[in-house]
Amino acid sequence: MKETPIPPMDYAKYLWQEKEIKSIANVTKADTLDFLPLAAEIGIKSTVEEFDLEQANEVLQKIKNSELKAAAVLRM
């Protein structure tokens, strides 16, 4: 089977410079339970900013403009 190159993508346009650590292949609940203590042990920390639901449009603009340095969470 011949390998084909990965086509180019405009990352700034489609990903808004967001970065996440995640896996989508063969992850089980047990894998997650094993990973969380390790993450705490080696110092992986998340940064979260909370916003009221009424601020959703404002938050989306901030995400689009790369103005947040944390994960955005909307409070109901």
N, C-alpha and C positions, 0 to 999 in steps of 0.2 A: 504494500500500500504506500503510495506516494504522499508525503506530508505536504500540506499547503501552509503558507505563512498566515499568520494572524493578520487580518485586514486592519489598516490604521483607523483610529477613532479620535475624534476631537474630545479629549478627556475634560477639558475646561467646560465645554458646552454640555456634556451629558452627565458628568459626575460632580460638578460644582466643587471640585477639590476635596470632597469628603473622603475620609479614611476610616475603615472599619476592620476589625479583626474578626473573621468568621470563617467557618468551614461549612460546606454544603454537602459533602460526600460522606455517607456512612456514619453520621454522628448520632449516637444514641443518648438516652437519658443518663446511662452509666458513664459515658464519655464526658458529659457535662459535669456530672458530680465529681469525677476525677479531676477535671480541669480547674474548677473553681478554687479548691484549696491551694493548688499549685499557683494559680494567678495571684492569690493573696500572699503566698509565701515569697514570690519573686517581685512583688510590689506593683503589679498591674492595677491601675486605678482608673476608674471612669470619671469623667467630668460632665456634670449635668446642669443645665439651666432650666428652671421651671417657669412656665408662663400660664396666665389664665387663658381659657379657651377663646375668649373674646379677642385675644391678641394673635390668633392663628395666622391671619393674613400678614401681619407685621413680621411674625416669626418666619414665615415662608420667604418673605423678601430678604430678611437677614441671612437666611440660609443661602439663598440664590446669590447674594452679594458677598458671601464668605465673611460675614460680620460676626459669626459665632465661633467660639473656640471650644464648644462643648456640644453634647447631644441636647437637643431641645425636647422638653417634655411639656405637653399641654395638660393642665389641671382641669378636670370637669367641674 
